[in-house]
Amino acid sequence: MHELGYRVTVLTGGTGALPGLPQEAQVNLPALGRSIHPASDLRAYLQIRAALKRLRPDLLSTHSSKAGWLGRLAARSLGIPVLFTAHGWAFTEGVAQPRRTLYLWAERLVAPLADRIITVSDYDRDLAIRYKVVSPDRLITVHNGMPDVHPNLRAHPEVQPPRLVMVARFGAQKDHATLLRALGRLRGLSWSLDFIGGGEGREAVERLAHVEDLAERVRFLGTRSDVAELLAQAQIFVLASRWEGLPRSILEAMRAGLPVVASDVGGVREAVDHGTTGLLVPPGDVDGLSAALEQL
């Protein structure tokens, strides 16, 4: 948007600046966090509203459940047009109850405040219509996309033995455990695995790698800025998940030319053509995931 001549400011929660974005184009909101905390959320709302009142933007584009909820409230209170992009609904199938019910009612409350709601997959658009979150004329699907990379960053899936890679934050949504259990059944084959990403659940996954006697084959690389380079060195991309919108990590893998093995959740099948560009398996299916990996 900057290249097109628009002036854009990004409001972010947490601490620290976003890499690659000029400092003057960022406003940090210290009270805006991921988890629900009424006192902090009220402060975050006031910080968002104060920033918008100072900036007076022509449009506010909101992302993620928490920022989307507070941002829509703040924008409407100031008469500012507002969009919300749902990167996978928090009430989607796979999310545990009662969190799923809580987020469904939360979305129903604030959905009418958005001038338009963008979903990143048709699956999520249909889900919002099915649960009567907002009228269909307020919803539009804009699939995620990725900029292309230099041909030097194309992978070579034919190389043996294969290196598998999964790019995902360690947490409740991503199912690293099912992947390790599936690979535990393939000890007789030659392979290695890279986990890329951070998160609070990493230690539990590291322990499971030892339990499955896979520790020597699995590398935990943490959060990385050279994901494209690491994908170019791999032969198979895996994403085991409990729920998704339309994962950008899968698009990055396909851009590199990697076959994808992924949980058939959310909008994943709108990117992966089963049997052609990858293999889809039911979420949490150790047998199915093991068989798909063995086939490749």
C-alpha positions in Angstrom: 0.0 0.0 0.0 2.9 2.3 0.7 4.2 1.6 -2.8 0.8 2.6 -4.2 1.0 6.0 -2.5 -1.2 5.3 0.5 -0.1 6.2 4.1 -0.5 3.2 6.3 0.0 2.8 10.0 0.1 -0.6 11.7 -1.2 -0.9 15.3 0.4 -3.9 17.0 0.0 -5.5 20.4 2.8 -6.9 22.6 6.3 -5.5 22.7 8.9 -4.8 20.1 8.8 -3.4 16.6 7.7 -5.3 13.5 10.7 -6.2 11.3 10.8 -4.7 7.8 8.3 -1.9 8.7 9.5 1.7 9.3 9.2 2.7 13.0 7.2 5.8 12.1 4.6 3.5 10.5 4.0 1.5 13.7 2.0 2.3 16.9 2.5 -0.2 19.7 -0.4 -1.0 22.0 1.1 -2.4 25.2 -2.3 -3.6 26.6 -3.3 -5.6 23.5 -2.6 -9.3 24.1 -3.7 -12.6 22.8 -5.5 -14.0 25.8 -8.8 -12.7 27.3 -8.2 -10.4 30.3 -11.0 -7.9 30.9 -8.9 -5.1 32.6 -6.2 -5.3 29.9 -8.7 -5.5 27.1 -10.4 -2.4 28.3 -7.1 -0.6 28.4 -6.4 -2.0 24.9 -9.7 -0.6 23.6 -8.9 2.8 25.0 -5.4 2.7 23.4 -6.8 1.7 20.0 -9.5 4.4 20.2 -7.0 7.1 21.2 -4.7 6.0 18.3 -7.5 6.1 15.8 -8.7 9.5 17.1 -5.2 10.9 16.5 -4.6 9.3 13.1 -8.2 9.7 11.7 -7.7 7.0 9.0 -10.0 6.7 6.0 -10.2 2.9 6.8 -9.3 0.5 9.6 -8.5 -3.1 8.6 -8.6 -5.4 11.6 -7.0 -8.9 12.0 -7.3 -11.7 14.6 -10.2 -12.2 17.0 -9.1 -9.9 19.9 -7.9 -7.0 17.7 -10.9 -7.5 15.4 -13.3 -7.3 18.3 -11.8 -4.2 19.9 -10.9 -2.5 16.7 -14.4 -2.7 15.3 -15.9 -1.3 18.5 -13.4 1.6 18.5 -13.8 2.4 14.8 -17.6 2.5 15.0 -17.5 4.8 18.0 -15.5 7.3 15.8 -17.5 6.8 12.6 -14.5 5.2 10.8 -15.2 2.5 8.1 -13.8 -0.8 9.2 -13.0 -4.2 7.7 -12.4 -7.5 9.6 -10.3 -10.3 8.1 -11.0 -13.7 9.6 -7.9 -15.8 9.3 -9.8 -18.9 10.4 -12.8 -18.4 12.8 -12.1 -19.1 16.5 -15.5 -21.0 16.5 -14.4 -23.4 13.7 -14.7 -27.2 14.1 -11.7 -28.5 16.1 -11.7 -25.7 18.6 -12.5 -27.0 22.1 -15.7 -26.1 23.9 -16.6 -23.8 25.6 -14.2 -21.5 23.9 -15.9 -22.2 20.6 -19.3 -21.1 21.9 -17.8 -18.0 23.5 -16.1 -16.8 20.3 -19.2 -17.6 18.2 -21.4 -15.3 20.4 -18.6 -12.7 20.5 -18.5 -12.6 16.7 -22.2 -12.4 16.4 -22.2 -9.3 18.6 -19.6 -7.3 16.7 -19.9 -8.7 13.1 -22.6 -6.1 12.2 -20.1 -3.3 13.0 -17.9 -4.3 10.1 -18.6 -2.8 6.7 -17.2 -6.0 5.2 -15.8 -9.2 6.6 -13.1 -10.9 4.5 -12.6 -14.7 4.9 -9.4 -16.3 3.6 -11.3 -19.4 2.4 -14.7 -20.4 1.1 -14.9 -22.8 4.0 -14.8 -19.9 6.5 -17.3 -17.9 4.5 -19.7 -20.8 4.4 -19.1 -21.4 8.2 -20.1 -17.8 9.0 -23.2 -18.1 6.9 -24.2 -21.5 8.5 -23.8 -20.1 12.0 -25.6 -16.8 11.1 -22.7 -14.6 12.1 -23.5 -12.0 9.5 -25.6 -11.7 6.3 -23.9 -13.2 3.1 -23.8 -9.8 1.3 -21.3 -8.5 4.0 -18.9 -11.5 3.4 -16.3 -11.9 0.7 -13.6 -14.5 0.2 -10.1 -13.3 -0.6 -7.8 -16.3 -0.6 -4.4 -15.9 0.9 -1.5 -15.5 -1.5 2.3 -15.3 -1.4 4.8 -13.3 -3.5 7.0 -15.5 -5.6 10.6 -16.2 -4.9 13.8 -16.6 -6.9 14.1 -19.9 -8.8 17.1 -20.7 -6.7 14.7 -21.2 -3.8 12.9 -24.1 -5.5 13.1 -27.4 -3.6 14.3 -30.8 -5.0 11.8 -33.3 -3.7 13.6 -36.2 -5.4 16.6 -36.0 -3.1 17.1 -38.9 -0.8 16.9 -39.4 2.1 14.0 -37.0 2.5 14.0 -34.1 5.0 10.5 -33.3 6.3 9.6 -29.8 7.5 6.7 -28.4 9.5 6.4 -24.6 9.9 4.0 -23.8 12.8 3.8 -22.2 16.2 3.8 -24.7 19.1 0.3 -24.4 20.6 -3.2 -26.0 20.9 -4.0 -25.4 17.2 -1.0 -27.2 15.7 -0.8 -30.9 16.2 2.9 -31.7 16.4 2.2 -34.7 18.6 0.2 -36.5 15.9 3.1 -36.0 13.5 5.7 -37.4 15.8 3.5 -40.5 16.6 3.0 -41.0 12.9 6.7 -40.9 12.3 7.3 -43.2 15.2 5.8 -45.9 13.0 8.3 -45.2 10.2 11.5 -45.7 12.1 12.6 -48.3 9.6 12.7 -45.6 6.8 15.4 -43.0 6.3 14.2 -39.5 7.0 14.8 -36.4 9.2 12.4 -33.7 10.4 12.7 -29.9 11.0 10.3 -28.1 13.3 10.3 -24.3 12.5 8.5 -22.0 15.0 8.3 -21.0 18.6 5.6 -21.1 21.3 4.9 -22.3 24.8 4.2 -25.9 23.7 7.7 -26.6 22.4 9.0 -28.4 25.5 6.2 -30.9 25.6 6.9 -31.8 21.9 10.6 -32.1 22.6 9.8 -34.6 25.4 7.5 -36.6 23.1 10.3 -36.8 20.5 12.4 -38.5 23.2 9.5 -40.8 24.2 9.1 -41.9 20.6 12.9 -42.4 20.3 13.1 -39.8 17.5 15.2 -37.1 19.2 18.2 -37.8 17.0 16.1 -37.3 13.8 14.2 -34.2 14.8 15.6 -30.6 14.9 13.8 -27.8 16.7 15.0 -24.7 14.8 12.8 -22.1 16.6 11.5 -18.9 15.0 13.4 -18.2 11.8 13.6 -15.4 9.2 15.1 -17.8 6.5 12.0 -20.0 6.1 12.2 -19.9 2.3 15.8 -21.1 2.3 15.0 -23.9 4.7 12.0 -25.0 2.6 14.3 -25.1 -0.5 16.4 -27.7 1.4 13.4 -30.0 2.2 11.6 -32.7 0.3 8.2 -33.0 2.0 6.2 -30.3 3.8 3.9 -31.4 6.7 1.2 -29.4 8.5 -0.7 -31.4 11.2 -3.4 -29.1 12.6 -6.7 -29.3 14.5 -8.1 -26.3 12.7 -7.1 -23.8 10.0 -8.2 -20.9 7.8 -6.0 -21.0 4.7 -2.5 -21.6 6.0 0.2 -19.4 4.5 2.8 -22.0 5.4 1.2 -24.4 2.9 1.4 -21.7 0.2 5.0 -21.1 1.0 5.7 -24.8 0.7 3.8 -25.1 -2.6 5.7 -22.1 -3.9 9.0 -24.0 -3.2 7.6 -27.0 -5.2 7.2 -29.3 -2.2 4.6 -32.0 -1.9 2.3 -31.2 1.0 0.9 -33.6 3.6 -1.7 -31.8 5.7 -4.7 -32.2 7.9 -8.0 -31.8 6.0 -9.3 -28.9 8.0 -10.7 -25.4 7.1 -9.7 -24.2 3.7 -6.7 -26.4 3.3 -8.3 -28.4 0.4 -8.8 -25.1 -1.4 -5.0 -24.9 -1.8 -4.0 -28.6 -1.9 -5.3 -30.8 -4.7 -5.4 -34.2 -3.0 -3.4 -36.7 -4.9 -1.9 -34.1 -7.2 -0.1 -31.4 -5.2 -0.3 -33.3 -1.9 -2.1 -35.6 0.4 -4.9 -34.7 2.9 -5.6 -36.8 6.0 -8.3 -36.4 8.7 -7.1 -34.3 11.7 -5.6 -36.4 14.5 -5.4 -39.5 12.4 -2.0 -41.1 13.2 -2.6 -44.1 10.9 -3.6 -41.9 8.0 -0.8 -39.5 8.4 1.8 -42.3 8.8 0.4 -43.9 5.6 0.6 -40.7 3.6 4.1 -40.0 4.7 5.2 -43.6 3.9 3.7 -43.2 0.4 5.7 -40.2 -0.4 
